[in-house]
Amino acid sequence: MAIAPFFIVASARSGTTFLRLTLNAHPDVAVPPESRFITELYDGRDTVETADFLNRLEKHIRFKAWALPIEQVAKEIGGDAALPYSDAIRATYRAYARSQGKESWGDKTPRYVEHIPFLARMFPDARFIHIVRDGRNVALSYSHVNFGPKNVARAARLWARRVSTGMHDGRALPKGRYFEVLNEDLAEDREGEIRDIATFLGLGFDPRMLDEKERAKGVVEKVTHSYEPGVAGRAAMSTWQEEMRPGDVEVFEAVAGDVLSELGYERRYPNPGRTARLKAALALKGLPIGTLKRGSRPHPADRRGGGGVEPSS
């Protein structure tokens, strides 16, 4: 029996790829590489012409990464010349799930964290899993990739905005539609958290979700993401306590400290100084201040650990 569709959302670099591959390892669930096209193809009309939809979908770079023949989507849609946009999207995911020999489908697109109300309206039965990671580790993670903000203040602002938006919009949904999980809790008790997520989705737990070889069978985005089965699910090799410059930590907390506190993360600088606040303001205006770098010596007050699961987006 198929379960309701679900969306894994987050601020990027929070561990969504790990969670996608974990759920995709379930024999009944298919979670393709991130889509983005649900919002990008929507033009404000809730009804679409089938031919036009298929044409635009086939050309979308993210759909191409699915390696799904457009004819399979057309077959799933059937002979209707026009249909509700939400039905066209559902048909797209059903076609992908069938291509994997599965019944149910989910989506992992981090940036949809800013579109929860739209998706909740478009898919009234959908559920949302919001994974949250310490923003200082998220900022540090951006230094590994060639996308995203490249100074600590902008990384802090983006993280705070997306996490706050996701919490606000997700918590406003009716009970049973929104699940919030900390990346660090997922690392600490992988099986327990995965069982809770499976229960939330109405999905029977399957031990294959904890099998690294089964997770590794999932298709991984071939842009700038990396997934190492031997690393995912264990504490990340580096953390902000070990590798983030103290000045950068203070700037980050000057921008996003309130959100860190709301989530229960311990702050090193509860009251950032005037210099840090000035640096943050200038960096947010575009000055080359606080470029993200790695390799600093840890602050004496910090402890090891707390990295979370594999930080792919």
Contacts in CASP RR format, 6 or more apart in sequence:
PFRMAT RR
TARGET T0000
AUTHOR 0000-0000-0000
METHOD contacts of the structure
MODEL  1
MAIAPFFIVASARSGTTFLRLTLNAHPDVAVPPESRFITELYDGRDTVET
ADFLNRLEKHIRFKAWALPIEQVAKEIGGDAALPYSDAIRATYRAYARSQ
GKESWGDKTPRYVEHIPFLARMFPDARFIHIVRDGRNVALSYSHVNFGPK
NVARAARLWARRVSTGMHDGRALPKGRYFEVLNEDLAEDREGEIRDIATF
LGLGFDPRMLDEKERAKGVVEKVTHSYEPGVAGRAAMSTWQEEMRPGDVE
VFEAVAGDVLSELGYERRYPNPGRTARLKAALALKGLPIGTLKRGSRPHP
ADRRGGGGVEPSS
1 103 0 8 1.000
2 28 0 8 1.000
2 103 0 8 1.000
2 104 0 8 1.000
3 28 0 8 1.000
3 29 0 8 1.000
3 104 0 8 1.000
3 201 0 8 1.000
3 202 0 8 1.000
3 203 0 8 1.000
4 125 0 8 1.000
4 126 0 8 1.000
4 127 0 8 1.000
4 201 0 8 1.000
5 90 0 8 1.000
5 93 0 8 1.000
5 104 0 8 1.000
5 105 0 8 1.000
5 106 0 8 1.000
5 107 0 8 1.000
5 123 0 8 1.000
5 125 0 8 1.000
5 126 0 8 1.000
5 127 0 8 1.000
6 106 0 8 1.000
6 107 0 8 1.000
6 126 0 8 1.000
6 127 0 8 1.000
6 128 0 8 1.000
6 129 0 8 1.000
6 201 0 8 1.000
7 106 0 8 1.000
7 107 0 8 1.000
7 108 0 8 1.000
7 109 0 8 1.000
7 112 0 8 1.000
7 116 0 8 1.000
7 119 0 8 1.000
7 126 0 8 1.000
7 127 0 8 1.000
7 128 0 8 1.000
7 129 0 8 1.000
8 16 0 8 1.000
8 19 0 8 1.000
8 20 0 8 1.000
8 23 0 8 1.000
8 31 0 8 1.000
8 106 0 8 1.000
8 107 0 8 1.000
8 108 0 8 1.000
8 109 0 8 1.000
8 110 0 8 1.000
8 129 0 8 1.000
8 131 0 8 1.000
9 16 0 8 1.000
9 109 0 8 1.000
9 110 0 8 1.000
9 111 0 8 1.000
9 112 0 8 1.000
9 113 0 8 1.000
9 116 0 8 1.000
9 128 0 8 1.000
9 129 0 8 1.000
9 130 0 8 1.000
9 131 0 8 1.000
9 166 0 8 1.000
10 16 0 8 1.000
10 110 0 8 1.000
10 113 0 8 1.000
10 130 0 8 1.000
10 131 0 8 1.000
10 132 0 8 1.000
10 133 0 8 1.000
10 162 0 8 1.000
10 313 0 8 1.000
11 110 0 8 1.000
11 113 0 8 1.000
11 132 0 8 1.000
11 133 0 8 1.000
11 135 0 8 1.000
11 138 0 8 1.000
11 158 0 8 1.000
11 159 0 8 1.000
11 162 0 8 1.000
11 163 0 8 1.000
12 110 0 8 1.000
12 111 0 8 1.000
12 138 0 8 1.000
12 148 0 8 1.000
12 162 0 8 1.000
12 313 0 8 1.000
13 133 0 8 1.000
13 138 0 8 1.000
13 141 0 8 1.000
13 142 0 8 1.000
13 145 0 8 1.000
13 311 0 8 1.000
13 312 0 8 1.000
13 313 0 8 1.000
14 110 0 8 1.000
14 131 0 8 1.000
14 132 0 8 1.000
14 133 0 8 1.000
14 138 0 8 1.000
14 183 0 8 1.000
14 311 0 8 1.000
14 313 0 8 1.000
15 131 0 8 1.000
15 133 0 8 1.000
15 183 0 8 1.000
15 308 0 8 1.000
15 309 0 8 1.000
15 310 0 8 1.000
15 311 0 8 1.000
15 312 0 8 1.000
15 313 0 8 1.000
16 108 0 8 1.000
16 110 0 8 1.000
16 131 0 8 1.000
16 312 0 8 1.000
16 313 0 8 1.000
17 108 0 8 1.000
17 220 0 8 1.000
17 221 0 8 1.000
17 225 0 8 1.000
17 227 0 8 1.000
17 310 0 8 1.000
17 312 0 8 1.000
17 313 0 8 1.000
18 186 0 8 1.000
18 215 0 8 1.000
18 227 0 8 1.000
18 232 0 8 1.000
18 233 0 8 1.000
18 309 0 8 1.000
18 310 0 8 1.000
18 312 0 8 1.000
19 108 0 8 1.000
19 129 0 8 1.000
19 131 0 8 1.000
19 186 0 8 1.000
19 197 0 8 1.000
19 309 0 8 1.000
20 31 0 8 1.000
20 108 0 8 1.000
21 31 0 8 1.000
21 215 0 8 1.000
21 216 0 8 1.000
21 218 0 8 1.000
21 220 0 8 1.000
21 227 0 8 1.000
21 232 0 8 1.000
22 194 0 8 1.000
22 209 0 8 1.000
22 210 0 8 1.000
22 215 0 8 1.000
23 29 0 8 1.000
23 31 0 8 1.000
23 106 0 8 1.000
23 197 0 8 1.000
23 201 0 8 1.000
23 203 0 8 1.000
23 209 0 8 1.000
24 30 0 8 1.000
24 31 0 8 1.000
24 215 0 8 1.000
24 218 0 8 1.000
25 206 0 8 1.000
25 208 0 8 1.000
25 209 0 8 1.000
25 211 0 8 1.000
25 214 0 8 1.000
25 215 0 8 1.000
25 217 0 8 1.000
25 218 0 8 1.000
26 198 0 8 1.000
26 203 0 8 1.000
26 204 0 8 1.000
26 206 0 8 1.000
26 208 0 8 1.000
26 209 0 8 1.000
27 102 0 8 1.000
27 206 0 8 1.000
27 208 0 8 1.000
28 102 0 8 1.000
28 103 0 8 1.000
28 104 0 8 1.000
28 203 0 8 1.000
29 97 0 8 1.000
29 102 0 8 1.000
29 104 0 8 1.000
29 105 0 8 1.000
29 106 0 8 1.000
29 203 0 8 1.000
30 93 0 8 1.000
30 96 0 8 1.000
30 97 0 8 1.000
30 99 0 8 1.000
30 100 0 8 1.000
30 101 0 8 1.000
30 102 0 8 1.000
30 104 0 8 1.000
30 105 0 8 1.000
30 106 0 8 1.000
31 105 0 8 1.000
31 106 0 8 1.000
31 107 0 8 1.000
31 108 0 8 1.000
32 66 0 8 1.000
32 68 0 8 1.000
32 93 0 8 1.000
32 96 0 8 1.000
32 105 0 8 1.000
32 106 0 8 1.000
32 107 0 8 1.000
32 108 0 8 1.000
32 219 0 8 1.000
33 62 0 8 1.000
33 65 0 8 1.000
33 66 0 8 1.000
33 108 0 8 1.000
33 219 0 8 1.000
33 220 0 8 1.000
33 221 0 8 1.000
34 62 0 8 1.000
34 107 0 8 1.000
34 108 0 8 1.000
34 109 0 8 1.000
34 110 0 8 1.000
34 221 0 8 1.000
34 313 0 8 1.000
35 62 0 8 1.000
35 63 0 8 1.000
35 107 0 8 1.000
35 109 0 8 1.000
36 60 0 8 1.000
36 62 0 8 1.000
36 109 0 8 1.000
36 111 0 8 1.000
37 57 0 8 1.000
37 60 0 8 1.000
37 62 0 8 1.000
37 63 0 8 1.000
38 89 0 8 1.000
38 107 0 8 1.000
38 109 0 8 1.000
38 112 0 8 1.000
38 119 0 8 1.000
38 122 0 8 1.000
39 112 0 8 1.000
39 115 0 8 1.000
39 118 0 8 1.000
40 60 0 8 1.000
41 53 0 8 1.000
41 56 0 8 1.000
41 57 0 8 1.000
41 60 0 8 1.000
42 85 0 8 1.000
42 118 0 8 1.000
45 85 0 8 1.000
46 84 0 8 1.000
46 85 0 8 1.000
46 86 0 8 1.000
47 82 0 8 1.000
47 83 0 8 1.000
47 84 0 8 1.000
47 85 0 8 1.000
48 82 0 8 1.000
48 83 0 8 1.000
48 84 0 8 1.000
48 85 0 8 1.000
48 88 0 8 1.000
49 81 0 8 1.000
49 82 0 8 1.000
50 74 0 8 1.000
50 77 0 8 1.000
50 78 0 8 1.000
50 79 0 8 1.000
50 80 0 8 1.000
50 81 0 8 1.000
50 82 0 8 1.000
50 83 0 8 1.000
50 88 0 8 1.000
51 81 0 8 1.000
53 85 0 8 1.000
53 88 0 8 1.000
54 70 0 8 1.000
54 73 0 8 1.000
54 74 0 8 1.000
54 77 0 8 1.000
57 63 0 8 1.000
57 70 0 8 1.000
57 73 0 8 1.000
57 92 0 8 1.000
58 64 0 8 1.000
58 70 0 8 1.000
63 92 0 8 1.000
65 219 0 8 1.000
65 221 0 8 1.000
65 222 0 8 1.000
66 96 0 8 1.000
66 219 0 8 1.000
67 219 0 8 1.000
68 95 0 8 1.000
68 96 0 8 1.000
68 99 0 8 1.000
72 95 0 8 1.000
72 98 0 8 1.000
72 99 0 8 1.000
73 91 0 8 1.000
73 92 0 8 1.000
73 95 0 8 1.000
75 95 0 8 1.000
76 91 0 8 1.000
76 92 0 8 1.000
76 94 0 8 1.000
76 95 0 8 1.000
76 98 0 8 1.000
77 83 0 8 1.000
77 87 0 8 1.000
77 88 0 8 1.000
77 91 0 8 1.000
78 91 0 8 1.000
85 122 0 8 1.000
86 122 0 8 1.000
86 123 0 8 1.000
89 122 0 8 1.000
89 123 0 8 1.000
90 123 0 8 1.000
93 105 0 8 1.000
93 106 0 8 1.000
93 107 0 8 1.000
94 105 0 8 1.000
96 105 0 8 1.000
97 103 0 8 1.000
97 104 0 8 1.000
97 105 0 8 1.000
104 203 0 8 1.000
110 162 0 8 1.000
110 313 0 8 1.000
111 162 0 8 1.000
112 119 0 8 1.000
113 130 0 8 1.000
113 162 0 8 1.000
113 163 0 8 1.000
113 165 0 8 1.000
113 166 0 8 1.000
114 161 0 8 1.000
114 162 0 8 1.000
114 165 0 8 1.000
114 166 0 8 1.000
116 128 0 8 1.000
116 165 0 8 1.000
116 166 0 8 1.000
116 169 0 8 1.000
116 170 0 8 1.000
116 173 0 8 1.000
117 169 0 8 1.000
119 126 0 8 1.000
119 128 0 8 1.000
120 126 0 8 1.000
120 128 0 8 1.000
120 173 0 8 1.000
120 177 0 8 1.000
126 177 0 8 1.000
127 176 0 8 1.000
127 177 0 8 1.000
127 178 0 8 1.000
127 179 0 8 1.000
127 200 0 8 1.000
127 201 0 8 1.000
128 170 0 8 1.000
128 173 0 8 1.000
128 177 0 8 1.000
128 178 0 8 1.000
128 179 0 8 1.000
129 179 0 8 1.000
129 181 0 8 1.000
129 197 0 8 1.000
129 200 0 8 1.000
129 201 0 8 1.000
130 166 0 8 1.000
130 167 0 8 1.000
130 170 0 8 1.000
130 178 0 8 1.000
130 179 0 8 1.000
130 180 0 8 1.000
130 181 0 8 1.000
131 181 0 8 1.000
131 182 0 8 1.000
131 183 0 8 1.000
131 186 0 8 1.000
132 163 0 8 1.000
132 167 0 8 1.000
132 180 0 8 1.000
132 181 0 8 1.000
132 182 0 8 1.000
132 183 0 8 1.000
132 263 0 8 1.000
133 182 0 8 1.000
133 183 0 8 1.000
133 184 0 8 1.000
133 308 0 8 1.000
133 311 0 8 1.000
134 183 0 8 1.000
134 184 0 8 1.000
134 240 0 8 1.000
134 260 0 8 1.000
134 265 0 8 1.000
134 306 0 8 1.000
134 307 0 8 1.000
135 155 0 8 1.000
135 156 0 8 1.000
135 159 0 8 1.000
135 163 0 8 1.000
135 240 0 8 1.000
135 252 0 8 1.000
135 256 0 8 1.000
135 260 0 8 1.000
135 265 0 8 1.000
136 240 0 8 1.000
136 244 0 8 1.000
136 249 0 8 1.000
136 252 0 8 1.000
136 260 0 8 1.000
137 236 0 8 1.000
137 239 0 8 1.000
137 240 0 8 1.000
137 306 0 8 1.000
137 307 0 8 1.000
137 308 0 8 1.000
137 311 0 8 1.000
138 155 0 8 1.000
138 159 0 8 1.000
138 311 0 8 1.000
139 149 0 8 1.000
139 152 0 8 1.000
139 155 0 8 1.000
139 156 0 8 1.000
139 159 0 8 1.000
139 240 0 8 1.000
139 244 0 8 1.000
139 248 0 8 1.000
139 252 0 8 1.000
139 292 0 8 1.000
140 238 0 8 1.000
140 239 0 8 1.000
140 240 0 8 1.000
140 243 0 8 1.000
140 244 0 8 1.000
140 292 0 8 1.000
140 294 0 8 1.000
141 311 0 8 1.000
142 148 0 8 1.000
142 149 0 8 1.000
142 150 0 8 1.000
142 155 0 8 1.000
142 292 0 8 1.000
143 292 0 8 1.000
143 293 0 8 1.000
143 294 0 8 1.000
144 311 0 8 1.000
145 224 0 8 1.000
145 225 0 8 1.000
146 224 0 8 1.000
147 223 0 8 1.000
147 224 0 8 1.000
148 155 0 8 1.000
148 158 0 8 1.000
149 155 0 8 1.000
149 157 0 8 1.000
149 158 0 8 1.000
149 292 0 8 1.000
150 291 0 8 1.000
150 292 0 8 1.000
151 283 0 8 1.000
151 286 0 8 1.000
151 288 0 8 1.000
151 289 0 8 1.000
151 290 0 8 1.000
151 291 0 8 1.000
151 292 0 8 1.000
152 248 0 8 1.000
152 251 0 8 1.000
152 252 0 8 1.000
152 283 0 8 1.000
152 290 0 8 1.000
152 291 0 8 1.000
152 292 0 8 1.000
153 251 0 8 1.000
153 252 0 8 1.000
153 254 0 8 1.000
153 255 0 8 1.000
153 279 0 8 1.000
153 280 0 8 1.000
153 281 0 8 1.000
153 283 0 8 1.000
153 284 0 8 1.000
153 289 0 8 1.000
153 290 0 8 1.000
154 283 0 8 1.000
154 284 0 8 1.000
155 252 0 8 1.000
155 292 0 8 1.000
156 251 0 8 1.000
156 252 0 8 1.000
156 253 0 8 1.000
156 254 0 8 1.000
156 255 0 8 1.000
156 256 0 8 1.000
156 257 0 8 1.000
156 280 0 8 1.000
157 255 0 8 1.000
157 256 0 8 1.000
157 284 0 8 1.000
159 256 0 8 1.000
159 259 0 8 1.000
160 255 0 8 1.000
160 256 0 8 1.000
160 257 0 8 1.000
160 258 0 8 1.000
160 259 0 8 1.000
163 259 0 8 1.000
163 263 0 8 1.000
164 259 0 8 1.000
167 180 0 8 1.000
167 262 0 8 1.000
170 177 0 8 1.000
170 178 0 8 1.000
171 178 0 8 1.000
171 180 0 8 1.000
176 200 0 8 1.000
179 196 0 8 1.000
179 197 0 8 1.000
179 200 0 8 1.000
181 193 0 8 1.000
181 196 0 8 1.000
181 197 0 8 1.000
182 263 0 8 1.000
183 307 0 8 1.000
183 308 0 8 1.000
183 309 0 8 1.000
184 306 0 8 1.000
184 307 0 8 1.000
184 308 0 8 1.000
185 193 0 8 1.000
186 193 0 8 1.000
186 194 0 8 1.000
186 233 0 8 1.000
186 308 0 8 1.000
186 309 0 8 1.000
187 233 0 8 1.000
187 234 0 8 1.000
187 235 0 8 1.000
187 236 0 8 1.000
187 306 0 8 1.000
187 307 0 8 1.000
187 308 0 8 1.000
187 309 0 8 1.000
190 210 0 8 1.000
190 233 0 8 1.000
190 309 0 8 1.000
191 210 0 8 1.000
194 205 0 8 1.000
194 209 0 8 1.000
194 210 0 8 1.000
195 205 0 8 1.000
198 204 0 8 1.000
198 205 0 8 1.000
198 206 0 8 1.000
198 209 0 8 1.000
199 205 0 8 1.000
208 214 0 8 1.000
209 215 0 8 1.000
212 229 0 8 1.000
212 230 0 8 1.000
212 232 0 8 1.000
213 229 0 8 1.000
215 229 0 8 1.000
215 232 0 8 1.000
216 227 0 8 1.000
216 229 0 8 1.000
220 226 0 8 1.000
220 227 0 8 1.000
220 312 0 8 1.000
221 313 0 8 1.000
225 312 0 8 1.000
225 313 0 8 1.000
226 312 0 8 1.000
227 310 0 8 1.000
227 312 0 8 1.000
228 310 0 8 1.000
231 237 0 8 1.000
231 310 0 8 1.000
232 309 0 8 1.000
232 310 0 8 1.000
233 308 0 8 1.000
233 309 0 8 1.000
233 310 0 8 1.000
234 309 0 8 1.000
235 305 0 8 1.000
235 306 0 8 1.000
235 307 0 8 1.000
235 308 0 8 1.000
236 306 0 8 1.000
236 307 0 8 1.000
236 308 0 8 1.000
236 309 0 8 1.000
236 310 0 8 1.000
236 311 0 8 1.000
238 294 0 8 1.000
238 307 0 8 1.000
239 304 0 8 1.000
239 305 0 8 1.000
239 306 0 8 1.000
239 307 0 8 1.000
240 249 0 8 1.000
241 298 0 8 1.000
241 299 0 8 1.000
241 302 0 8 1.000
241 303 0 8 1.000
241 304 0 8 1.000
241 305 0 8 1.000
241 306 0 8 1.000
242 298 0 8 1.000
242 302 0 8 1.000
242 304 0 8 1.000
242 305 0 8 1.000
243 294 0 8 1.000
243 295 0 8 1.000
243 296 0 8 1.000
243 298 0 8 1.000
244 252 0 8 1.000
244 294 0 8 1.000
244 296 0 8 1.000
245 293 0 8 1.000
245 295 0 8 1.000
245 296 0 8 1.000
246 268 0 8 1.000
246 296 0 8 1.000
246 299 0 8 1.000
247 276 0 8 1.000
248 290 0 8 1.000
248 292 0 8 1.000
248 293 0 8 1.000
248 296 0 8 1.000
249 268 0 8 1.000
249 269 0 8 1.000
249 299 0 8 1.000
250 268 0 8 1.000
250 269 0 8 1.000
250 272 0 8 1.000
250 273 0 8 1.000
250 276 0 8 1.000
251 272 0 8 1.000
251 276 0 8 1.000
251 279 0 8 1.000
251 280 0 8 1.000
251 283 0 8 1.000
251 290 0 8 1.000
253 260 0 8 1.000
253 267 0 8 1.000
253 268 0 8 1.000
253 269 0 8 1.000
253 270 0 8 1.000
253 272 0 8 1.000
253 276 0 8 1.000
254 269 0 8 1.000
254 272 0 8 1.000
254 273 0 8 1.000
254 276 0 8 1.000
254 277 0 8 1.000
254 279 0 8 1.000
254 280 0 8 1.000
255 280 0 8 1.000
255 284 0 8 1.000
257 267 0 8 1.000
260 267 0 8 1.000
261 267 0 8 1.000
268 299 0 8 1.000
268 301 0 8 1.000
268 302 0 8 1.000
269 276 0 8 1.000
272 280 0 8 1.000
279 289 0 8 1.000
279 290 0 8 1.000
282 289 0 8 1.000
283 289 0 8 1.000
283 290 0 8 1.000
END
